[in-house]
Amino acid sequence: GLAFSTSITYIITLMTLGWKLYKKIGDLGAAQMLLSFLKTLSASIIMGVTVHFLYQTLVSVLPSSFIGQALSLFSTISLGALLYFILCYFMKFEEINMGIQFIQQTLQQKLKKA
């Protein structure tokens, strides 16, 4: 009971402070934040489901030795990260595009020095 009432109090406080901040500052970009959250959530769910089935498949195919398990784990993590990056790229995350531009600029600067 006490934990529940504390949670309700925090939620009400958060909503009150959010409303006061909205009145003072104006639009906080809630629609953009919600869209970004939904994109992240969908990419995470797709990656999670894919990684789960990929790991189950690799564990059943590769030997059950330490090396086989390590290879299954490393492969699953690597492919999961790659899949997440690809999903974020195709969902047009601003941060991914900024990161790609930063890497391109850094490589161009390094190539000019060489």
ZADO-1210 file (C-alpha; in nm, 4 decimals, padded with zeros to 6 digits):
<atoms>
<atom x="00.0000" y="00.0000" z="00.0000" code="GLY" pos="1"/>
<atom x="00.2752" y="00.2427" z="00.0948" code="LEU" pos="2"/>
<atom x="00.4806" y="00.1807" z="-00.2212" code="ALA" pos="3"/>
<atom x="00.1705" y="00.2203" z="-00.4389" code="PHE" pos="4"/>
<atom x="00.0698" y="00.5495" z="-00.2767" code="SER" pos="5"/>
<atom x="00.4282" y="00.6776" z="-00.3092" code="THR" pos="6"/>
<atom x="00.4253" y="00.5924" z="-00.6798" code="SER" pos="7"/>
<atom x="00.0924" y="00.7684" z="-00.7296" code="ILE" pos="8"/>
<atom x="00.2280" y="01.0754" z="-00.5469" code="THR" pos="9"/>
<atom x="00.5376" y="01.0830" z="-00.7695" code="TYR" pos="10"/>
<atom x="00.3246" y="01.0540" z="-01.0837" code="ILE" pos="11"/>
<atom x="00.0986" y="01.3400" z="-00.9732" code="ILE" pos="12"/>
<atom x="00.4035" y="01.5509" z="-00.8840" code="THR" pos="13"/>
<atom x="00.5641" y="01.4769" z="-01.2200" code="LEU" pos="14"/>
<atom x="00.2476" y="01.5743" z="-01.4051" code="MET" pos="15"/>
<atom x="00.2114" y="01.8965" z="-01.2021" code="THR" pos="16"/>
<atom x="00.5729" y="01.9989" z="-01.2564" code="LEU" pos="17"/>
<atom x="00.5488" y="01.9087" z="-01.6248" code="GLY" pos="18"/>
<atom x="00.2410" y="02.1231" z="-01.6653" code="TRP" pos="19"/>
<atom x="00.4084" y="02.4194" z="-01.4894" code="LYS" pos="20"/>
<atom x="00.7176" y="02.3790" z="-01.7074" code="LEU" pos="21"/>
<atom x="00.4996" y="02.3655" z="-02.0191" code="TYR" pos="22"/>
<atom x="00.3244" y="02.6875" z="-01.9157" code="LYS" pos="23"/>
<atom x="00.6576" y="02.8583" z="-01.8474" code="LYS" pos="24"/>
<atom x="00.8636" y="02.7367" z="-02.1461" code="ILE" pos="25"/>
<atom x="00.6041" y="02.6362" z="-02.4032" code="GLY" pos="26"/>
<atom x="00.6168" y="02.3378" z="-02.6365" code="ASP" pos="27"/>
<atom x="00.8584" y="02.0756" z="-02.5092" code="LEU" pos="28"/>
<atom x="00.8547" y="01.8693" z="-02.8290" code="GLY" pos="29"/>
<atom x="00.6479" y="01.5911" z="-02.6750" code="ALA" pos="30"/>
<atom x="00.5287" y="01.4649" z="-03.0133" code="ALA" pos="31"/>
<atom x="00.8877" y="01.4336" z="-03.1396" code="GLN" pos="32"/>
<atom x="00.9936" y="01.2600" z="-02.8173" code="MET" pos="33"/>
<atom x="00.7030" y="01.0156" z="-02.8452" code="LEU" pos="34"/>
<atom x="00.7872" y="00.9400" z="-03.2077" code="LEU" pos="35"/>
<atom x="01.1518" y="00.8810" z="-03.1174" code="SER" pos="36"/>
<atom x="01.0477" y="00.6557" z="-02.8290" code="PHE" pos="37"/>
<atom x="00.8182" y="00.4501" z="-03.0520" code="LEU" pos="38"/>
<atom x="01.0905" y="00.4123" z="-03.3160" code="LYS" pos="39"/>
<atom x="01.3387" y="00.2995" z="-03.0510" code="THR" pos="40"/>
<atom x="01.0879" y="00.0607" z="-02.8987" code="LEU" pos="41"/>
<atom x="01.0005" y="-00.0987" z="-03.2329" code="SER" pos="42"/>
<atom x="01.3672" y="-00.1373" z="-03.3319" code="ALA" pos="43"/>
<atom x="01.4435" y="-00.2909" z="-02.9915" code="SER" pos="44"/>
<atom x="01.1562" y="-00.5386" z="-03.0129" code="ILE" pos="45"/>
<atom x="01.2524" y="-00.6482" z="-03.3645" code="ILE" pos="46"/>
<atom x="01.6162" y="-00.6878" z="-03.2596" code="MET" pos="47"/>
<atom x="01.5243" y="-00.8730" z="-02.9410" code="GLY" pos="48"/>
<atom x="01.3007" y="-01.1265" z="-03.1149" code="VAL" pos="49"/>
<atom x="01.5561" y="-01.1828" z="-03.3911" code="THR" pos="50"/>
<atom x="01.8434" y="-01.2238" z="-03.1456" code="VAL" pos="51"/>
<atom x="01.6422" y="-01.4678" z="-02.9344" code="HIS" pos="52"/>
<atom x="01.5711" y="-01.7004" z="-03.2255" code="PHE" pos="53"/>
<atom x="01.9206" y="-01.6589" z="-03.3690" code="LEU" pos="54"/>
<atom x="02.0792" y="-01.7589" z="-03.0379" code="TYR" pos="55"/>
<atom x="01.8507" y="-02.0599" z="-03.0006" code="GLN" pos="56"/>
<atom x="01.9421" y="-02.1711" z="-03.3528" code="THR" pos="57"/>
<atom x="02.3159" y="-02.1237" z="-03.3024" code="LEU" pos="58"/>
<atom x="02.3160" y="-02.3073" z="-02.9687" code="VAL" pos="59"/>
<atom x="02.1420" y="-02.6057" z="-03.1269" code="SER" pos="60"/>
<atom x="02.3745" y="-02.6114" z="-03.4306" code="VAL" pos="61"/>
<atom x="02.7144" y="-02.5399" z="-03.2732" code="LEU" pos="62"/>
<atom x="02.8826" y="-02.7793" z="-03.0274" code="PRO" pos="63"/>
<atom x="02.8002" y="-02.7369" z="-02.6593" code="SER" pos="64"/>
<atom x="03.1637" y="-02.6766" z="-02.5646" code="SER" pos="65"/>
<atom x="03.2874" y="-02.3498" z="-02.4210" code="PHE" pos="66"/>
<atom x="03.4104" y="-02.2365" z="-02.7622" code="ILE" pos="67"/>
<atom x="03.0750" y="-02.3190" z="-02.9249" code="GLY" pos="68"/>
<atom x="02.8824" y="-02.1275" z="-02.6595" code="GLN" pos="69"/>
<atom x="03.1211" y="-01.8315" z="-02.6772" code="ALA" pos="70"/>
<atom x="03.0928" y="-01.8251" z="-03.0562" code="LEU" pos="71"/>
<atom x="02.7128" y="-01.8390" z="-03.0330" code="SER" pos="72"/>
<atom x="02.7076" y="-01.5536" z="-02.7834" code="LEU" pos="73"/>
<atom x="02.9571" y="-01.3354" z="-02.9701" code="PHE" pos="74"/>
<atom x="02.7836" y="-01.3922" z="-03.3035" code="SER" pos="75"/>
<atom x="02.4429" y="-01.3149" z="-03.1583" code="THR" pos="76"/>
<atom x="02.5610" y="-00.9940" z="-02.9909" code="ILE" pos="77"/>
<atom x="02.7429" y="-00.8768" z="-03.3042" code="SER" pos="78"/>
<atom x="02.4537" y="-00.9490" z="-03.5391" code="LEU" pos="79"/>
<atom x="02.2050" y="-00.7969" z="-03.2935" code="GLY" pos="80"/>
<atom x="02.4034" y="-00.4724" z="-03.2747" code="ALA" pos="81"/>
<atom x="02.4368" y="-00.4629" z="-03.6537" code="LEU" pos="82"/>
<atom x="02.0633" y="-00.5268" z="-03.6988" code="LEU" pos="83"/>
<atom x="01.9758" y="-00.2521" z="-03.4491" code="TYR" pos="84"/>
<atom x="02.2059" y="-00.0075" z="-03.6292" code="PHE" pos="85"/>
<atom x="02.0510" y="-00.0950" z="-03.9662" code="ILE" pos="86"/>
<atom x="01.6972" y="-00.0593" z="-03.8291" code="LEU" pos="87"/>
<atom x="01.7816" y="00.2802" z="-03.6778" code="CYS" pos="88"/>
<atom x="01.9356" y="00.3920" z="-04.0076" code="TYR" pos="89"/>
<atom x="01.6272" y="00.2970" z="-04.2088" code="PHE" pos="90"/>
<atom x="01.3973" y="00.4531" z="-03.9481" code="MET" pos="91"/>
<atom x="01.5937" y="00.7748" z="-04.0045" code="LYS" pos="92"/>
<atom x="01.7163" y="00.8422" z="-03.6518" code="PHE" pos="93"/>
<atom x="01.8788" y="01.1857" z="-03.6449" code="GLU" pos="94"/>
<atom x="02.1545" y="01.0632" z="-03.4134" code="GLU" pos="95"/>
<atom x="02.2561" y="00.7848" z="-03.6532" code="ILE" pos="96"/>
<atom x="02.2816" y="01.0287" z="-03.9424" code="ASN" pos="97"/>
<atom x="02.4859" y="01.2691" z="-03.7273" code="MET" pos="98"/>
<atom x="02.7180" y="00.9838" z="-03.6295" code="GLY" pos="99"/>
<atom x="02.7653" y="00.8772" z="-03.9915" code="ILE" pos="100"/>
<atom x="02.8430" y="01.2358" z="-04.0946" code="GLN" pos="101"/>
<atom x="03.0927" y="01.2689" z="-03.8083" code="PHE" pos="102"/>
<atom x="03.2706" y="00.9482" z="-03.9111" code="ILE" pos="103"/>
<atom x="03.2796" y="01.0594" z="-04.2757" code="GLN" pos="104"/>
<atom x="03.4248" y="01.3993" z="-04.1837" code="GLN" pos="105"/>
<atom x="03.6847" y="01.2411" z="-03.9550" code="THR" pos="106"/>
<atom x="03.7916" y="00.9946" z="-04.2240" code="LEU" pos="107"/>
<atom x="03.8139" y="01.2717" z="-04.4848" code="GLN" pos="108"/>
<atom x="04.0340" y="01.4793" z="-04.2520" code="GLN" pos="109"/>
<atom x="04.2610" y="01.1793" z="-04.1840" code="LYS" pos="110"/>
<atom x="04.2881" y="01.1025" z="-04.5557" code="LEU" pos="111"/>
<atom x="04.3815" y="01.4656" z="-04.6340" code="LYS" pos="112"/>
<atom x="04.6642" y="01.4492" z="-04.3777" code="LYS" pos="113"/>
<atom x="04.8008" y="01.1271" z="-04.5276" code="ALA" pos="114"/>
</atoms>
